[in-house]
């Protein structure tokens, strides 16, 4: 599926964001945030579907791909501030903010800092400081959280081997690894090709402890509608995640599983992901809940 993509650079504070748009410039806006080890490119198929009647916008997170770094590093509150500045710069209203993986952590930080956002979608992630966070971080199968938190070492080990290292996660965490295409894999690896971008990616993990403190300090009730999505084969009981969000004060929560998808649901099952997001944003049932 092909669609015209419009690339631009937008200055937000101390960094410049690479912004990619598709669809109607006057349509309902959806702003997509990628995770690790990905780039804006992970949203291409979803954007093609969204662009039929909406304004789809994806960015490279600060420091990744063609976006420049910010002094705030990988801290999710600081990254949320850059997203807020982008929304203001583009004059967006009635925004549906969608974040996957670390981008989902940024979306949650945004929700806490700017609860006036119309609605938020968080995909395939655990939120630092929000249960089941303590269970996830002590799970030995999530070994990369610890490795990526070490200063300098992961850069030394991964530099020059980005494609091979990233492929491990695509292959292990997806139901059908072929859905993460060779073109997509190459684009993601290129987005972390420089030393600075590689560090920006690992800094997302190095900020987890501060992220958890920030989230714990901002746990008042929030009424913004939130959709939480997980790949049906990703593991983890979605009801446990829902309980964590509600305990943290998220009062208007919908959850859904994406069938036949693992961690990279937006690439594994783009049509279903878009159906769920679009239905949530427009109030069109049904959604498959918890």
Secondary structure, DSSP 8 states (H G I E B T S, - for coil): -----EEEEEEETTEEEEEEEEE-TTSEEEEEE--TT--GGGGHHHHHHHTTTEEEEEE--TTSTTS---TTTT-HHHHHHHHHHHHHHHT--S-EEEEETHHHHHHHHHHHH-TTSSEEEEES---TTSTTHHHHHT-GGGHHHHHHHSTTHHHHHHTT-HHHHHHHHHHHHSSSGGGS-HHHHHHHHHHT-SHHHHHHHHHHHHTHHHHHHHHHH--S-B-SEEEEEEETTS-S-HHHHHHHHHHTTB-SEEEEEETT--TTHHHHSHHHHHHHHHHHHHT-S-----
